[in-house]
């Protein structure tokens, strides 16, 4: 799997990014990347006193990482990620994303680690570098049995475990379909205050809109509950699409409130295109922060 991805994806991304893989990791380097309000855990040496005096609110500088940094993958492997309406399941998309990013980052001297969640956080892979460590991570993922019914996902347990485990500032990729019990939003926001967090959301087109397939039995992969539905009913399909769209909107709002960037990976989309779009978005944001694009509320008042 890794050899295939190195030839088909990693090399393409390495050439297309041309060093912009650094926009995936922001830490305490030398290049100014952003300004944000001071948090209690921040290093006081990074306070920007000019902006602080101008706004009457302490602000710190965030820098682009220019040295080795740790990246963690928080992997939701609950039963719902075993779903896929086409050739790919969400679990496969997650694994390929992790393989590509892990290899790309370790090729540039960074270390990667992972926390795996099934019915709870059951596996911790400490951070190390090198291709062999990436192979170890992928073997661990592929050797896991598919999820069995164990009740609803509690994504907050995964996030709380990461907050307790990851001490040094790191890049954290939360890879999940975010089909979970409520309550994960606050732990995600707290994690984002200490680390550079990216929400990697895996989804399948059938979760957004149902085709006309007649009578179908839908089964909840996590609870085993079954429901017979008539997809030939246009009204039912419209209601399903409306509820799905509402959930999409609420999910995006929750991620925005938590202060994390989001990357969406669909089972029917190209992984390279998704990563490039995401990197371009982050690069534009960094340019605005480091260049002349200071937010309006930080601009000096007109005389």
Secondary structure, 3 states (H helix, E strand, C coil): CHHHHHHHHHHHHHHHHCCHHHHHCEECCCEEEEEEECCCCCCHHHECHHHHHHHCCCEEEEEECCCCCEEEEEEECCHHHHCCCCCCCHHHHHHHHHHHHHHHHHHCCCEEEEEEECCCEEEEEEEECCHHHHHHHHHHHHHCCCCCCCCCCCHHHHHHHHHHHCCCCCEEEEEECCCCCCCHHHHHHHHHHHCEEEEEEEECHHHCCCCCCCEEEEECCCCCCEEEEECCCHHHHHHHHHHHHHHHHHHHHHHHHHCCEEEEEECCCCHHHHHHHHHHHHHHHHHHHHCCCCCHHHCCCCC
